[in-house]
Every structure is written in C-alpha cells, then in structure tokens.
C-alpha cells in the first residue's frame, strides 16, 4: 500500500478545514458604499463590507435572488418566486414592505443612475415603485 504524498495530505487538510468553517452558501452579491446584499438560503441578507453578523431581510417561503442596490442606496430590487414564476420586487434597504413591479417574469439587471430598475427586457421607473 502506498503512502499519500505530503502535498496531497496537506491539500486534503486545507479543504477539510475550509469546508468546516463555511456554514452556508452566499450568492449574487451587490455592494453599495459599505453595505453588501446577497442571497443565501433562498433569502436576502445584508452585511457590512467590514464584516460582522449578516442581517436577514426576507423570510418568505418563496425564493429571492438577484438583489441589486439602487444608486442612492435606499432600495433593493430583486427577483422572487412568491406566486409561481419569478417577478421583480423592490423594497427599502433596511427591510420592510415589498412593491411588486413586474407580473410577467424577469429579473432585475441593475439600476440606471437616475433610479430606474433595469430588467432583462424592459425598464421600470423607480418613481412608479
């Protein structure tokens, strides 16, 4: 029986240690100033760019994804599957009441400098939100 090479053993220990410290998945981050918003466990979360505890923004049984922060940092546009297909919603950056802005599917692709939500196929003005 052959012995594992020291390099292979070291690599395995690194992977084992790294995986033991990760307790979830963190996807689709967006950054504005010192705030990061991201998707994890099907919900939206925020955390300081400097680290610390993440704060859950949503807890609906449906899946939220693709968060994007408005240019002024006051709102988040995101995609959510609450009633079947995924639609785009907007909410205050600190959490609160959601505003549905599409009924035909799609996801936000970002914001224009003047506060319009960019969607895959259309633009919806944030003043309508």
N, C-alpha and C positions, 0 to 999 in steps of 0.2 A: 504494500500500500504506500502510495506517495504522500509525502507531507505537503501541505499547502505552502506556497511561497509566502514570505513575509509581506510582500507588497499586496498580494491577494487578501491576506488576512487583515491587513491594515485597512484596505478598501472596504471589506465587509463590515469591520467595526465602525468605520465612518458612516456608512449607510445605515446601520442599525442605530447608532447614536442619533443621527439626524432625524430618522423616522420616529424615534421615541419622543422627540421634542415637538413634532408637528402634530397638532390635535384636530385638524380640520383642513379644509381647502379654502383658498382665498383667490377669487377670480374677478376679472373685469374691473380693475381699479381705475379710479379717476382722481386726480389731485387738483385742488384749488387752494392757493396760499399754503397754509399749514394743515389742511384737512384732507384726508383720504376717505373716499367712499368706495366700498367694494361689495361683492356678492359672496356670501358664504352660507351654506346650509339652506339655500333657497330664499334667503332673506337679505336685506340691505343693512350694512353696518358702516359706521364711521369710526375713525381713529385719528389721532394726531400724527402728523408727519414725524414727530419726535418719538413716537412710541406710546406705550401706555395701554390701558384697557380699551377695547373696542366697545362701542355702544350700538345695540341693535335698534334699527329704525323701523323695521317692519316685522310682523309676526303672523301674517295671514297664511292659511294653509296652502294657498297658491304659490307659485314660484315667481320671484322677482329676479330680474337680471339686467345687464347693460346699463348701469347707472352712469349718468353724466351730470356734472355740476354746472349750473348757469354761470355766465361770465361775472356776475356780481356776487356770486357765492351764496345767494339766498334760497335757491331751489335746486331740486334734483329731478331730472327726467329719467324714467326707467321703463322697462318693459315688464309686464306682469300677466300671468295667466290666472285670472280670477274667475272668468266666466267662459271657459273654453279656450279659444285662441288667444295668443299674446297680444295685448294692446299697450299703448303708451300712456303713462300717467305722469303727473308732476306733483311734487309735494314740497313743503318747506324743508330746508336743510336740516333742521333740528327735529324733524318728525311732525306728524300732525295729519290734517285732513288731506286726502288724495283728491286730485282732479283728473278724471279720465279725459284724454284729448284725442284718442282715436277709437273707432269702433270697427275698423276694417283690418286689424292686424298691423304688423310693422313694429319696428323698434327704433328708439332714438339713436341718431348717429352723432349728436353733439348739439351745440348751440351756436347761433350767429352772435357777433359782437353786440348787436342791439337787442338780444334776448329772444330770438325766435328759436324754437326747437327744430332741429334738423332731423327729418325722418328719412327713411330709405327712399321714399317716392314722393314726398310732399313736405311742405314747410307749414308749420302751425305757429302763429304768433303767440308769444308767451303772454301778451296782454289779453288774449282770449282765454287764458288758462285760469 
